[in-house]
Amino acid sequence: MFSLCHNSILSDKFSSFVKMNEQILYKLKVLAESAKYDVSCSSSGTTRKSRPGATGSAAGWGICHSFTEDGRCVSLLKIMLANYCMYDCAYCINRRSNDVRRTAFTVQELVELTLEFYRRNYIEGLFLSSGVMNNPDYTMERMIRVVKDLRTVHRYNGYIHMKSIPGASPELVSEAGKYADRLSVNIEIPKEQNLKLLAPEKNHQSIYRPMFYIQQGISANTEERKRFRHAPRFAPAGQSTQMIIGATDESDKDILRLSSALYQRPSMKRVYYSGYIPVNTNDSRLPALKQAPLARENRLYQADWLMRFYGFRVNEIVDDTFPYLDLEIDPKLTWALRHPEAFPVDLNKADYEMILRVPGIGVKSARLIVVSRRHGRITSSMLKKIGVAMKRAKYFITCNELTPCNGGEVQPEYIRKVLTEKKSAKKEPGGRQLTILFPD
Amino acid sequence: MIVFRYDKTFDGLLTAVFEAYSRKAFPEKLLSETEPLPLFAGQEHRVSTDTGKSGRVWKALNKKVPKEVCSMLMHVWLSELEGSDELLFRYIRKTFDAPCSIAGDFTDDDITEVAKIAKKVSRERLRLIQFVRFQKAADDIFFAPVSPVYNALPLTLPHFTDRFASQKWLIYDIKRRYGYYYDLKTAAEVTLDDDRRLLSGRLNEELMAQDEKLFQDLWKSYFRALTIKERINPRLQRQHMPRRFWKFLPEKN
């Protein structure tokens, strides 16, 4: 009798355990689906060694632990605390008027999930976002409870990226900065009139305000750390933002000018570009796209890299005569073809900045070239070994015995034709096959 | 032609460098103790590994070149590629003979080759750090099987001991049949006598901790939910996450 009773208690407990797990599984699915359109998933910017008694560390350069079938990196547990939302933004899957499943994690559930995933080396940390419930401050407070719990109760030492909710008060932003490595606010739509069209409840002020708070917090913290070396850090990995591409009529010039302006601020580390995916097909304010503008997104990232690592100014990439990036060739090659007077570059003499501007030579190759030429003259065979893409570079360089193709004259039309032609030739089946005609 | 025989350890290689300089005779080939002599081998010398000598060579190297270069040499050694020992021998000799560090001189073939191999090995190291997946066993030890192309596991230890300092773990190279066990203090090399059960790369259900299956399932469904169907690109996925790692990833099984 006794044993029977005992058993039934156990099975009761077990069934509640299973039920709870099913619930978590359901929540995880729904809230991951809601969060996946945020492209940012980097875990870089903070180096933190592990401390005794604490869990985890931050690697500084970011580590991707998996790649989804669309080839995107999975570095953080990118998840929403809740997908209830009071806003009705046309581009968003979680908008108020959408009929999607709604749910929310409890603090405890999300904390446990993060820690267990982390211990198994599935993730680098947590990317916490949320739909706006009741009001921005209420949502922000709940999110802060999760990250605070992780950091103080569980002594979690890994990476945390947290969304700052537009319209949240400065006190809450500075509270969040104590626990999170990176804070971010998404701009989403570069031009304010377009933002107002698609998200009537939002304006640029509600987005730039929290950005400004983060910026202030970071610069105040830098000052403080100059005086007190061990003062706790405030969002050490800075802030990032995201813009949706192709949902509205902004040109690449508008987008890149805005990014360039954002990069002027010291705390802005990354601007992400997210090709618009038609999640809400029945909204007439949005364009009917057959496919996400992936090529354009790629070119924008290339242009972004040029601004951050190659010393290009935004006006050199896009201007009033060319407001859009060339989808056929990359922006660096575009620049080179528009400026034939700057080439050919003599790799044995030119300075680093100029070598960096040669199509086919990246940051690493340029550095190696500068280092190597202290030991001897640079030859073309060596360039190949260094990893220079000679296919593109050969039209723009001279070095030692190597003269550029076409006797030192850069002919933009010809180069463009050659470099874009090859790709299409490959696609043609049997393009290289010799055809022999037999007369009947 | 001068030929050296040594025991194919890193210390042995450094001892060979020491003896070459002390004998003023530099080998053209480095053989293991059992390999047959090549044709026209003139002089043969057997190097007996001496940690005193190898230590001196390593110290001198550290003095001569920055420590990044030393770690690069270590990477090349761990590549276990054929002929990498001879390459290292030439590299070390060139380093000692030159007045200053030659690491930046990519006009030299050996130097480019060393840099290239070191890069491959360090990439493998990074992939281990990315794609190691721990399974929690019933005794609270986190177990992860790996089988890297190059022997990059020792290079990952600083990362893993730092990252997972608060849990016991065992990472086991099932290809080379050895691993490292971390007991909350240090990571020590271990070889399991009966590792046949682990070779599949998956813990049996009875060896798993109670909630291990649950978290694997959670991770799998999270991974699936994260895919954006409009952007599917399997080629890109394979490029970043080569197929050979898939058998250890719960999300790809």
Interface residues (C-beta under 8 A of the other chain):
Chain A: N21 I24 L25 L28 K29 A32 E33 K36 Y37 K49 S50 P52 G53 A54 T55 G56 S57 A59 I63 C64 H65 S66 F67 T68 E69 D70 G71 R72 C73 V74 L77 K78 L113 E116 F117 R119 R120 N121 Y122 G275 I277 P278 Q291 A292 L294 L368 V371 S372 R374 H375 G376 R377 I378 T379 M382 K385 I386
Chain B: I102 G104 D105 F106 T107 D108 T112 K116 L126 I129 Q130 F131 V132 R133 F134 Q135 K136 F142 A144 H159 D162 R163 F164 A165 S166 Q167 D211 L214 F215 D217 L218 W219 S221 Y222 F223 A225 L226 T227 I228 K229 E230 R231 I232 N233 P234 R235 L236 Q237 Q239 H240 M241 L249 E251
